[in-house]
């Protein structure tokens, strides 16, 4: 039996200044995936390049004129008679009025909250550690007690975020001498079991090019697991203050209202907040928001803050 032929498709990841992206809902006029939400885009015509295809498809499906700003990533999926390779391009609006074709019956500018509220599950996994709890804060506490303290902080911040407790998982991994998660076979097996059970399409995690050894270990294990999966998730590697260097493939801008909310969320991690106040002269909230301001300046965008990500897909 011959293998399935390949087909090429493109999608436009269109972001607005609030960090929302445009999704379209497939109408009953489609043969497949009726009622599912997707980015604008479609098949690449014979002799057509990717950029021309994504501009044409966005105009046809949404009535919008866009400018491509970068490559967001790539993925694949199987149809009954063809194997589809999809190239996703980041873009912003330059003109047009949102007008749907017969292929779609609804459109929304969405955030992660929108997606989770419409049946797209969100799972948060935390590697248990007491690292970062200073003696002055947790005097006399054992490593296990410090890990329990950090877990309580994580649970409080998750409640503030609005994350249901059954979506939050704590993994008891083997840690190194500094109480950081280690890239060892037993940890790899635990993490792989969790990822296979969740079967995520998208994973947010720290970048591996980082001074934090726990971040390095988690990144290495997730990449190893993804390489073994038939349908690996896309990885969004977030830039944090300990990141050494990375590409910025995708960013989410935000304003002062969102920054105030984020600062309050970060202060629920009181052990980290107090450590930063003592060692750096500013809190955990300001340390993260200072980086977000720096990213916005580097990107030369209008928003005062931004989070930056590098997109990675196993096999591409």
C-alpha positions, 0 to 999 in steps of 0.5 A, spaced: 500 500 500 502 506 498 503 512 503 498 518 503 500 524 499 502 530 502 498 537 502 500 543 504 496 548 508 497 555 511 494 559 517 494 566 519 496 567 527 493 574 527 494 578 533 491 585 535 494 590 540 491 587 546 494 580 545 488 577 542 488 572 536 483 571 531 479 565 530 473 563 526 468 557 527 467 552 521 460 552 518 456 546 516 458 548 509 464 544 511 465 536 510 470 536 516 471 539 523 464 543 523 463 547 529 471 547 530 475 554 531 481 555 527 485 560 524 484 563 518 487 559 512 487 554 507 490 550 502 496 552 498 494 552 490 499 549 485 505 554 484 503 559 489 508 560 495 506 560 502 506 568 503 501 569 497 497 563 500 496 566 507 494 573 504 489 570 499 486 565 504 485 571 509 482 575 504 477 570 502 475 567 509 475 574 513 475 580 508 482 582 512 488 585 509 494 582 513 502 583 513 506 577 515 511 579 521 514 572 522 513 564 522 509 562 528 510 555 527 508 548 523 504 542 525 501 536 521 495 532 521 492 526 518 486 526 513 483 520 510 486 520 504 492 525 505 497 527 510 497 535 511 503 539 513 501 546 516 505 552 516 503 558 521 505 565 520 504 570 525 501 577 522 497 583 524 492 587 520 493 592 515 486 593 512 479 590 511 473 589 514 471 582 518 467 579 513 466 571 513 465 567 507 460 561 507 466 557 510 465 560 517 459 562 521 462 566 527 469 570 529 472 572 535 478 575 538 480 570 543 485 569 549 487 563 553 481 564 558 476 564 551 479 557 549 478 554 556 471 556 557 469 553 550 472 546 552 479 546 550 482 544 557 488 547 561 492 543 565 498 546 569 503 541 572 508 543 577 515 540 579 515 540 587 521 543 590 523 548 596 528 551 592 528 559 593 525 559 600 531 563 604 533 560 611 530 567 614 523 566 611 523 558 612 528 557 618 528 550 621 524 547 615 526 541 612 526 540 604 520 537 604 516 542 608 519 548 604 516 544 598 509 544 601 510 551 603 511 552 595 505 548 593 501 552 598 503 558 594 502 555 587 495 553 589 493 560 592 496 563 585 492 558 581 485 560 585 486 567 584 488 565 576 481 562 576 484 555 575 480 549 577 484 545 582 483 539 578 487 542 573 493 543 577 498 537 578 504 537 583 509 532 580 514 529 586 520 528 582 527 526 584 531 533 585 538 534 585 543 537 591 540 544 590 533 541 590 532 542 583 528 537 578 533 533 575 533 530 568 534 522 570 530 516 568 525 516 573 523 523 572 523 522 565 518 516 566 513 520 570 513 526 566 512 522 560 506 518 563 503 525 565 504 528 558 501 522 554 495 522 559 494 529 557 495 529 550 496 536 549 497 540 543 501 546 546 505 546 552 508 552 555 515 551 559 521 555 560 527 555 555 532 550 556 538 556 555 537 558 562 541 559 568 536 555 572 538 548 572 531 546 574 529 549 567 534 546 563 532 539 566 525 540 564 526 543 557 531 537 556 526 532 558 520 535 555 524 535 548 526 528 549 518 526 550 516 530 544 521 526 539 518 520 541 510 522 540 506 520 534 503 527 534 508 531 538 505 538 542 508 545 540 512 548 545 512 555 547 518 557 551 517 563 555 523 568 556 524 569 564 529 573 567 534 567 567 533 566 560 540 567 557 538 568 549 532 566 545 528 567 539 522 571 539 517 568 535 511 570 538 509 575 543 503 577 547 503 585 549 499 587 555 497 594 558 497 597 565 491 593 568 493 587 566 500 588 569 497 590 576 493 583 575 499 580 574 503 583 579 498 581 584 498 574 582 506 574 583 505 576 590 502 570 592 508 567 591 510 570 598 517 566 599 519 568 592 517 575 593 520 576 600 527 573 597 527 578 591 526 584 596 531 582 601 536 580 595 535 585 589 531 591 593 525 589 589 519 584 589 518 578 585 512 582 581 517 588 579 522 583 577 518 579 572 514 586 570 521 589 569 523 584 564 516 585 560 517 592 560 524 591 557 521 586 552 516 591 549 521 596 548 526 591 544 520 590 540 518 597 539 511 596 540 506 601 543 504 596 549 508 598 555 509 590 557 510 584 553 511 576 554 516 573 549 516 566 546 520 562 542 516 556 538 518 549 537 515 543 534 519 536 534 521 534 527 521 541 524 
